[in-house]
Amino acid sequence: MHGLNPKAVEVLKADDIDIAHHTSNHIDEYKHILFDIIITVCDNAKESCPVFTVTGLKLHHNFPDPAKFRGTEEEVLAHFHSVRLLIKDYCANFVANYL
């Protein structure tokens, strides 16, 4: 497990989302839950995370990892904002199509 990226915390505040006290939990905490939907959000997670026994829907979308972006402080922050918008759009489409 690792902590939250401070830039992610800062960027999500733009949508009034406070994740400052969220934690990164180990997948084993959820192995007993039968999920209806599992969404993986990066190719590494899709390939290396444990396989869930799911009778429901599995979706995958590879978002760029903003923590891996290199540049000036302003460029890195702009990249975090860009990825936030990609995720926000994906979530809106998910809700419209699946919920």
C-alpha positions, 0 to 999 in steps of 0.5 A: 500500500502507498499513500495518496498523491498530494496532487490528486488530493488538490485536483479533486478539490476542483470538484469539491471532492475531499479525499484527504483522509482516504486510505489505500486498502489492500485488495484482500479486504474485499475478497469476500464481497460478490461485486456486481460490477468491477471496473479496472482503470489501468492496464497494470491493474487489469493484468496484475490484480487478483481475479475476482469471481464475478457473475456480473459485469467487468469493464476496463478503461486504461487511464494514464497514470498522472503520477508518472508524468514528468514536467514542470510543476505546472505541467504535472498539475495540468496533467492531473487535471486532464486525467481528472476530466477523463475519469469524470467523463468516463463516470458520467458515461458509465452512469448513463449507460449502466445505472 
